[in-house]
Every structure is written in C-alpha cells, then in structure tokens.
Amino acid sequence: MPFAALEEDVLLRILFFCDISTVLAISSINKALRRIALFRQLWLSLVLDTRFRDALDLPPPSREKLECLSTEELIAVVKNVVTGPCLIGDSEHDESSSVTLTSVQIPLDDIEYRPNYKSRLLPGARYLLLHSTSTTQCMSYLYDVWSARRVWCRLVRSDKMCAVDLVPGGAVARVFFAQWVVHPNTYMLHVEEVDLTTGASHQLFTIRLASTFLRVRPCAIMGDFLLATVHYSCFNSAVLVLINWRASTFVSLGCNGCYHEQLISGYIVSSYRHSVYACTLTVTALEADSDHWQPLAQLESNLSVQLEARFALSIKMQERLEYNHRPLTPLSVLITPDALHAGAYNISVYGRQICERSPKSRTLMGRIGSLITMAARRGKASPEPVQALLSYRFTPEQGQASSKLRLVSARGVPDPLQTFHSPRAIPTLAGNSISVVYRQRRERTGANAAIQKVHDSMIDTIPSFAYPEC
C-alpha cells in the first residue's frame, strides 16, 4: 500500500515519530499530506522535542505559552530559533527587540574552594560542569542550571581533569576522569555514572596504570568509548588511546598527524594531515579494524609496541579541506547535533589557507627566472592568508542507508572568532553566583511573519507553506 494511501490518523501517528526535515519532505508530496503535516499538535510536539531543543541550547520551554500558538506561529518559532541570535559583541542587535535574553542564576554559597573557577556548559546547555580549585584541592561539580541545583560533586587532586557524556533519553551523565595517586604512585582512570535527578552516583569502570605513564589526559567519553591522551615515559610525544570500557579493550591511534579528535555516537571525527599542503576531515567508525583491539589488561605491555607501529584506525570517509581550490589548515573543529535532522551532525571547520610554495627549478634558467620574479615582488606586501569556515553535515548509517559526509557551505570569514563560535548560552561568574544567559531571536508571530522568507538563512530546507484557508 502506498504511504499516502494510509488513513489520516495512521499518517499523523507516524509523523509524530519524525524529525522536522522528514515532516517537511512529506508535506511536499501532495496537498493531502501537506494538510496533515500542518496539524498544530504535530508542530507543538516538534518544538517541544528535547532532541530539537538540546541541539540549539534553548532555555526551558514554556509549554503553556506554546500551546496557545497556531501552526503558523509554531513554524515561526522553529525558524527563529534555528536561525539563531546575532553574534556576540554586536551590541546594536543584542540591545534591539530582535533578541530575547533569558537568565538563570546559580548560587555558589556551598562551594568550599573559591580561589579559581572554571566552568563550561554541557551540550544542551542545561547542565554546567564547574571546577573550583585552591592551592591544594580541586572540587568538581555538576549543576542543573534550570533548577539552580547542585546534583554531583567530587573532591580530587588539583591536577584532575574530566570529560562528561550525557546519556540520550534520560537524565544520566557519565563522568570520565583521571587522577594521580601518590601511594602507590599510579594513575587511576574512572568512569562514574550520575543520576542527574537524584544525584546518586556509582562507579562503572576503573583501571590502574603504572608509574611508567607520566600523564593521562581524558579527552572525551561517548557511550562505551573513552578517548585519552597518554604521555609514555619512553617516548617524548603524546599518544591517543581509544578504550572500550565495557568490553575492556583498547587500541592506540598513535601520533601520526591526527588532531582535533572528537567522539560522536559510534564514530571518531578528526582532521588529518597527509603532508605539509594537504589536510582532510576524517570520520571513522569506532568498531573499525576490530582485529587491532587488545585486552585492556595488556595496555602497559603492548602500548610501547603500538607506539612504535603508530597504527591508526582505518578511515571510513574523508573530505579534503580546501577553500577556493587552496588547501586549508584546520585551527578549530566544532561538532553539534543537527536540529532539523535527527541523528545527523553539523561539523564546522575553521582554518587558514596554506600558501603553497612554488617547486624549486632544477635548471639554471629556471632558477634565474625565480630570482627575477622574487626581485619584482620585493617591496610588495605579501597577501594575508585567508581564513575560511567550512560547514559539513554528517549523517550516520541508518538501516540500509550508508553514512554520508558532505560539504554544505564554504565561506571566508573576516572575524573568525565571532563567526566560528557564537554560543547561544553563556555562563558568567559574578560574585558568589554564576549566571547562565540564553540568547534567542525574538519569536515573530502571525501568518504573515511565519511564511515570509521561511527558507532563508540556516534553514533553507523549510519551505514557504501555503496555509489552508480553513
């Protein structure tokens, strides 16, 4: 039976399980499906979907307010929040009525060690990770920003570092941290699971490393996988190690040109330097090359052999980093969930173009020509390298559909720091409290505002709907 031939109530139930991009695609098939896709309760569900809101770091939703909006107004809400607020520092727009600021204040009166604070918002901007350090101690805290409530803390040494993974579909966090133990002079790696509702926690994984490891720095945790940088006493350079804590196995990624490594669900994303003038963005499945995974109990004995071999996981897919046909050196990589496509990721690579040198001529006449060219250019200012922002979309393998990594846009950026990363939620320390400010574009309501240029800016996938007269 064709999909469009199903009963309306069945079609509507199916759409309630879809993301925004799928609903939009179905709405373009015919008028009957468009009418179903404009059902108000469907768009209310899409606006309240935690996957959509977490991807955009939105403040707590006001369900009562949203339930009063029409379909046109709910679509306008989607357009406004996906387009996002203006860049930080653009006071002309920040102070205008086009931006709404929502502030939540977290009191820090119960913090024991106050001299230095370091804080960062976790993905979704609901939970905040805070480090408070003194000369001898370090406390790590997790706060629920929306309720201004502390849900977890741990006392560790001042050299403590950690990474946090928010488990999808529930209020659970997993904290991966490393700690140096003076007696018996070892490094301890831990994974602790925290219930963000009750604050209860328990240890999931721990391993003790001998003193031959000078330092272990946790980089990331995602699901069953840990990513850490290990400084081994027999080698000068650091080595990237991937650990499956549930299966108690590991593999060394070596130190062979990979950098900006990050974990997403089921994959490791990194930039890779093939040569002085060639860099690529690579995506590799975490379970690739299973034959190279070793028992975690053999980490110390086998790591030195793997370090010398400098083995790396097989690359599943890659894209050459270049702008205007010139190679690009990546300086920063930012990965965020795609708000419109469930399960997909937006990867932003900010970098600087590489000025390739002309090859040296082997003939006498060729070298004379090079000298003449250099003399002609002498006194002229060399052109500044161009900064560029490359935007990719990565869609993991789903069913029979294979994974896809494609370039969405590439543009030069005059002000790279603001253009590359302008966060929607910003934590600010003020006295004995931290304020988290959520920046949003003010919602435009009414049918005329909803249908006007709905496909512009970042959400060109949203069409201009022709609303039914009824």
C-alpha positions in Angstrom: 0.0 0.0 0.0 1.4 3.4 -0.9 2.3 5.6 2.1 -0.1 8.4 1.1 -2.9 5.9 1.0 -2.8 5.2 4.7 -5.5 6.5 7.0 -5.0 10.1 8.2 -4.8 9.1 11.9 -2.1 6.5 11.0 -0.1 9.0 8.9 -0.3 11.5 11.8 0.9 9.0 14.3 3.9 8.2 12.0 4.7 11.9 11.7 4.9 12.2 15.5 8.0 10.0 15.4 9.7 12.0 12.6 12.1 14.9 12.8 11.4 18.3 11.2 13.2 17.6 8.0 11.1 14.5 7.4 7.9 16.3 8.1 8.8 19.0 5.6 9.7 16.4 3.0 6.4 14.5 3.4 4.5 17.8 3.3 5.8 18.5 -0.2 4.4 15.3 -1.7 0.8 16.4 -2.3 -1.9 18.6 -0.8 -3.4 15.9 1.4 -0.1 15.2 3.1 0.6 18.9 3.4 -2.7 19.4 5.3 -1.7 16.6 7.7 1.8 17.9 8.1 0.3 21.3 9.2 -1.5 19.7 12.2 -0.9 22.0 15.1 -0.3 19.3 17.7 2.4 17.8 15.5 4.3 21.1 15.3 3.9 21.6 19.1 5.5 18.2 19.6 8.3 19.1 17.2 9.0 22.4 19.1 9.0 20.6 22.5 11.1 17.7 21.3 14.2 17.5 23.6 16.4 16.5 20.6 15.5 19.7 18.8 15.9 21.9 21.9 19.1 20.4 23.1 20.7 20.8 19.7 20.1 24.5 19.9 20.9 25.1 23.6 17.5 26.5 24.3 16.2 27.6 27.7 13.4 25.7 29.5 10.3 25.7 27.3 7.0 27.4 28.4 4.5 24.7 27.4 1.6 26.9 28.4 2.7 29.7 26.1 3.5 27.3 23.2 0.1 25.6 23.5 -1.6 29.0 22.7 0.2 29.3 19.4 -1.2 28.4 16.0 0.5 26.2 13.4 1.8 29.3 11.6 3.2 30.7 14.8 4.9 27.4 15.8 6.6 27.3 12.5 7.8 30.8 13.0 9.2 29.7 16.4 11.2 27.0 14.6 12.5 29.4 12.0 13.6 32.0 14.6 15.4 29.6 17.0 17.2 27.7 14.2 18.4 31.0 12.6 19.7 32.0 16.0 20.6 35.3 17.6 23.2 37.8 16.4 26.9 37.4 17.0 28.3 38.1 20.5 29.6 41.7 20.7 27.1 43.0 18.2 25.5 45.4 20.7 23.3 47.1 18.2 21.4 43.8 17.7 21.7 42.5 21.2 20.0 45.6 22.6 17.3 45.5 20.0 13.9 43.8 20.3 15.0 41.1 17.9 16.9 39.2 20.7 15.4 37.8 23.9 17.7 37.1 26.8 16.7 34.5 29.4 18.9 34.5 32.5 19.2 31.8 35.3 21.3 32.4 38.4 23.1 29.6 40.3 24.2 30.5 43.8 27.7 29.2 44.8 27.4 29.7 48.6 28.1 26.0 49.2 31.4 26.0 47.3 34.3 25.1 49.6 37.3 26.2 47.5 36.8 29.6 45.9 40.2 31.0 44.6 39.7 29.8 41.0 36.6 28.8 39.0 36.4 27.1 35.6 33.0 26.3 34.1 31.5 25.1 30.9 28.0 24.2 29.8 27.5 20.6 28.6 25.7 20.0 25.3 22.1 21.1 25.6 23.0 24.0 28.0 21.0 22.5 30.8 23.9 21.2 32.9 27.0 23.0 33.9 30.4 21.5 34.8 32.3 23.6 37.4 35.8 23.2 38.7 36.8 25.1 41.9 40.5 24.9 42.8 42.7 26.1 45.6 46.4 25.6 46.1 45.9 22.0 47.3 42.5 20.8 46.4 40.1 20.7 43.5 36.3 20.1 43.6 34.3 19.2 40.5 30.6 19.9 40.4 27.6 19.3 38.1 24.7 21.7 38.3 21.2 21.6 36.9 21.0 25.1 35.5 17.3 25.2 35.1 16.6 24.4 38.8 19.9 26.1 40.0 20.6 22.8 41.9 23.9 21.1 42.5 23.5 17.4 41.6 27.0 16.0 42.0 30.5 16.8 43.4 33.8 15.1 43.9 37.0 16.1 45.8 40.1 15.3 43.8 43.7 16.5 43.5 44.4 19.8 41.7 45.7 18.1 38.6 42.4 16.4 38.0 40.7 16.6 34.6 37.5 15.0 33.3 35.1 14.6 30.4 31.3 14.2 30.6 28.8 12.3 28.4 25.1 13.0 28.7 23.3 9.7 28.0 20.5 10.3 25.4 16.9 9.6 26.5 17.4 10.1 30.2 18.8 12.3 33.0 22.0 10.4 33.3 25.6 11.6 33.0 28.8 9.6 32.8 32.0 11.3 34.0 35.4 10.1 32.8 38.3 11.3 34.9 41.9 10.5 35.6 43.6 11.0 39.0 47.2 10.6 40.1 47.5 8.5 43.3 50.7 9.3 45.2 50.7 6.0 47.0 51.3 3.5 45.3 52.4 6.0 42.6 49.9 5.2 39.9 47.3 6.7 37.6 43.7 5.8 38.1 41.1 6.1 35.3 37.5 6.1 36.4 34.0 6.2 34.8 31.3 7.3 37.2 27.6 7.3 36.4 25.4 10.1 37.9 21.7 10.3 38.1 21.0 14.0 37.4 17.6 13.8 39.1 18.5 12.3 42.4 22.3 13.0 42.5 23.0 9.3 43.2 26.2 8.0 41.6 28.1 4.8 41.3 31.3 3.6 39.6 31.1 1.8 36.3 34.8 1.4 35.4 38.2 1.8 36.9 41.7 0.8 35.8 45.1 1.4 37.5 48.1 2.4 35.3 51.7 2.0 36.5 54.1 4.9 37.0 55.6 4.4 33.5 52.8 6.7 32.4 53.8 10.3 33.0 50.4 11.7 32.4 46.9 10.7 31.2 44.5 13.4 30.0 40.8 12.5 29.4 39.7 13.9 26.0 36.2 12.6 25.6 33.6 10.0 26.6 30.7 8.8 24.4 28.7 5.7 25.2 31.1 2.8 25.8 34.2 4.6 24.5 36.8 6.7 26.1 39.4 8.9 24.3 42.5 9.8 26.3 46.0 11.2 25.6 48.7 9.2 27.2 52.3 10.5 27.9 54.5 7.5 28.0 57.9 7.7 29.8 59.8 6.0 26.9 58.5 8.4 24.3 58.5 12.2 24.0 55.2 12.7 22.2 51.7 12.0 23.5 49.7 9.1 22.1 45.9 8.9 21.6 44.3 5.8 23.0 40.7 4.7 22.4 39.2 2.5 25.2 36.1 0.4 25.2 35.4 0.4 28.9 32.5 -2.0 28.7 34.4 -4.6 26.7 37.8 -3.9 28.5 39.7 -3.4 25.2 41.8 -0.6 23.7 43.6 0.5 20.6 46.3 3.0 20.1 45.7 5.7 17.4 49.3 6.7 17.5 50.7 10.2 16.9 50.7 10.2 13.1 49.1 13.5 12.1 45.6 13.3 13.6 44.4 16.2 15.7 41.1 17.9 16.8 39.8 14.4 17.7 36.2 14.3 18.9 33.8 11.5 19.7 30.2 11.4 18.4 27.9 8.4 18.7 29.6 5.5 17.1 32.4 7.5 15.4 35.6 9.4 15.9 35.9 12.7 13.9 39.3 14.2 13.4 41.4 16.3 11.0 44.3 14.5 9.4 47.5 16.0 7.9 48.7 13.9 4.9 51.5 16.3 4.0 52.6 20.0 4.5 50.0 21.1 2.0 47.2 18.6 2.4 44.7 18.1 5.3 41.4 16.2 5.4 38.4 15.8 7.7 38.0 12.2 8.5 35.2 10.1 10.1 35.9 6.6 11.3 33.6 4.0 12.9 34.7 3.2 16.5 34.4 -0.5 15.9 36.6 -0.4 12.7 39.5 -2.8 12.5 38.3 -5.0 15.4 41.4 -7.2 14.9 43.6 -4.5 16.2 41.8 -4.1 19.5 43.7 -5.5 22.5 42.7 -6.6 26.0 42.9 -3.7 28.4 44.9 -5.8 30.8 47.7 -5.7 28.2 47.7 -1.9 27.9 51.1 -1.3 29.6 52.9 -4.2 28.0 51.6 -3.7 24.4 51.4 0.1 24.3 55.1 0.6 23.6 54.9 -1.8 20.6 51.8 0.0 19.2 53.5 3.4 19.7 56.4 2.4 17.5 54.0 1.0 14.9 51.9 4.2 15.1 48.8 2.3 14.0 45.6 4.3 13.2 42.0 3.1 12.6 41.0 2.7 9.0 39.4 5.9 7.7 35.7 5.3 6.8 35.2 8.6 4.9 37.1 11.8 4.4 36.8 15.2 2.8 39.8 17.3 1.6 39.9 20.6 3.5 40.3 23.4 1.0 38.8 26.8 0.1 38.8 28.3 -3.4 40.9 25.4 -4.5 43.6 26.1 -1.9 44.4 23.7 1.0 43.2 24.7 4.5 44.9 24.1 7.8 42.2 23.5 10.4 42.5 25.6 13.6 39.3 24.6 15.3 36.6 22.0 14.8 33.1 22.3 16.3 30.6 19.5 16.2 26.9 20.0 17.1 23.8 17.9 16.6 21.6 18.9 13.6 18.4 20.4 15.0 16.4 19.6 11.8 17.8 16.1 11.0 17.6 13.6 13.9 20.8 11.7 14.3 22.8 13.9 12.0 25.7 16.3 13.0 26.9 19.7 11.8 30.7 19.9 11.6 32.2 23.4 11.3 35.9 23.6 10.5 37.6 27.0 10.8 41.0 27.2 9.3 43.6 29.3 7.4 44.6 28.8 3.8 48.0 27.3 3.2 50.3 29.4 0.9 51.9 26.7 -1.3 55.5 27.3 -2.3 56.4 27.0 -5.9 58.6 24.0 -6.6 62.3 24.7 -7.0 63.5 24.5 -10.5 66.4 22.2 -11.3 67.7 24.1 -14.3 69.9 27.2 -14.3 67.5 29.2 -16.4 64.6 28.3 -14.1 66.4 29.5 -11.1 67.3 32.7 -12.8 63.7 33.2 -13.6 62.7 32.6 -10.0 65.3 35.3 -8.9 63.8 37.8 -11.3 60.3 37.1 -10.0 61.4 37.5 -6.4 63.1 40.8 -7.2 60.0 42.1 -8.9 57.9 41.2 -5.9 60.3 42.7 -3.4 58.9 45.6 -1.6 55.3 44.5 -2.1 53.4 43.3 0.9 52.6 39.6 0.9 48.9 38.8 0.9 47.5 37.7 4.2 46.3 34.1 4.4 42.5 33.8 4.1 40.5 32.4 7.0 37.6 30.3 6.0 34.7 28.4 7.6 33.7 25.0 6.1 30.4 23.6 7.1 29.7 19.8 6.7 26.8 17.6 7.5 27.5 14.0 8.7 24.6 11.5 8.6 25.5 8.2 10.3 24.5 4.9 8.8 20.8 4.2 9.2 19.3 0.9 8.2 20.4 0.1 4.7 21.5 3.7 4.1 25.2 4.3 4.3 26.9 7.1 6.2 27.3 10.4 4.4 29.7 13.3 4.8 29.1 16.2 2.6 30.2 19.9 2.3 27.2 22.2 2.9 28.9 25.6 2.6 32.3 27.3 2.4 32.9 31.0 3.0 35.7 33.4 4.0 35.3 34.9 7.5 36.6 38.4 8.3 36.1 38.0 12.0 36.9 34.3 12.7 36.5 34.2 16.4 32.9 35.5 16.4 31.8 33.9 13.2 33.1 30.4 14.1 31.6 30.1 17.5 28.9 32.5 18.8 27.3 30.5 21.7 23.6 30.8 22.4 24.1 30.1 26.1 26.8 31.9 28.1 27.9 31.2 31.7 29.2 34.3 33.6 30.8 34.3 37.1 29.6 37.2 39.3 30.5 37.2 42.9 29.2 34.1 44.6 27.0 33.0 41.7 27.1 32.0 38.1 24.5 33.4 35.6 23.7 31.5 32.5 22.2 33.7 29.8 20.3 32.1 26.9 20.3 34.3 23.8 17.4 33.8 21.4 15.9 35.6 18.4 12.5 37.1 19.4 9.6 35.0 18.1 7.7 36.5 15.3 4.1 35.5 15.3 1.2 35.8 12.9 0.7 34.1 9.5 2.5 36.8 7.5 5.6 36.6 9.6 5.6 32.9 9.5 5.5 32.5 5.8 7.9 35.3 4.9 11.2 34.0 3.7 11.0 30.8 5.8 13.7 29.1 3.7 16.4 31.8 4.2 19.5 31.8 6.4 20.3 28.5 8.1 17.0 26.7 7.5 16.6 26.8 3.7 15.1 23.4 4.0 11.9 24.8 5.4 9.6 25.8 2.5 7.1 28.6 2.5 3.9 26.9 3.3 0.6 27.8 1.7 -1.7 27.5 4.7 -5.2 26.1 4.0 -8.0 28.6 4.2 -9.8 26.6 6.9 
